Amino acid sequence: MNWCYASGLFPVSHDMTLEKFRFICRLLICLALLLPAKAFAAYFFTVDSARIQSALLMYFPLHEYRAAARLTLSEPMVILRQDADKLQLDIPLLASIPGEGRKRGRVVADVGLHYKPSTGELFLANPKIRGFTMKDITDESRKTFRASLSDILIKTLPLVRIHQVREQDINHSLSMSNMKSMRVEDGRIRVVIGFD
């Protein structure tokens, strides 16, 4: 008979060691089955740019009266860059400036997502202006417009719902769900929902 040592404490036969290995494997399988499924569960979905643009159409164009000008933000173009953790909006802008007429420009904003577990709704969130262009205006006007545009986007974009998860989709209570990650993959936003 061949002898080996299990943990160096006592001699056991090769057959006995194999039996112990099988027992441990069965035990691990049973433990995995007994642990709650939510510890391992995740649900993901994707949202494309067309869906986001469609949701934005309910809010744009935006017309805002400010002291410096009447601002009109037209339909944004959604830009999804591979592996980004935010989406971009490229928004045409028209400013009607008293005494100076109309001036056209663009604002580009990085936008994140916010998930509301109680309802399963996914909204745009935390817009940050990446760039603002408008020709033939003073530096002071540029600074004023940029601040106004930031304020408008911060007030408006978090109202834009782009997706809603249903309990029957995830087989879990929505109240236990949370957004784990979002990333752009193959021209779509991939959102992963996890469970507490």
C-alpha positions, 0 to 999 in steps of 0.5 A: 500500500502506498502511504502519503501524509495529509497535512503532515499529521497522520499517514493515510492511504492514497484511496483515503486522500481521494475520498477526502477530496471528493467529500470537499468538492461535494461540500463546496457544491452544497455551500454554493447552492445554499448561498443566496443567489443575489450574492452572485447575481447581476443583470445588464442591459444596453442603451443605444444613442437613438434611444437617448436622442429620442428621450432628449426630444421631449426636452429640446429645444430649450429656450432660456431667457438670461440677462445677457441673451435669449439662449436656444439649445437645439436637439443634441447629438449623442456621441458614444466613445468606445470604453468611455464611462460617460456619454457626450452631447454635442448641442447647437446653440443660438444666442439672441444678444440685445444690440448684437443680434444672433450668434451661433455656437456649440456646447459639448458636455460629458454626461453620466448616468443615475439609477433610481433603485426604487423605480428602476429608472435610469436618468442622465446625470452630472453634466459637465461642459467640456467645450463651448464655442461661439465666434465674435463675443467678448471673453466676459460674454463667453464666461457668462454664457458658459455659466448659464449653459452649465446651469441650464444643463444641470437643471434639465438633463437629470429629468431625462429618463433613458431606460426603466428596469422592471422587477420581472426583468431582474427577478429581484426586488428593485429596492435591492438593486444598484448600478454597478457600472456603465461603459460604452461598448460597440456603440452602446452603453452597457449598464450593469445592475447588481444587488445588495 
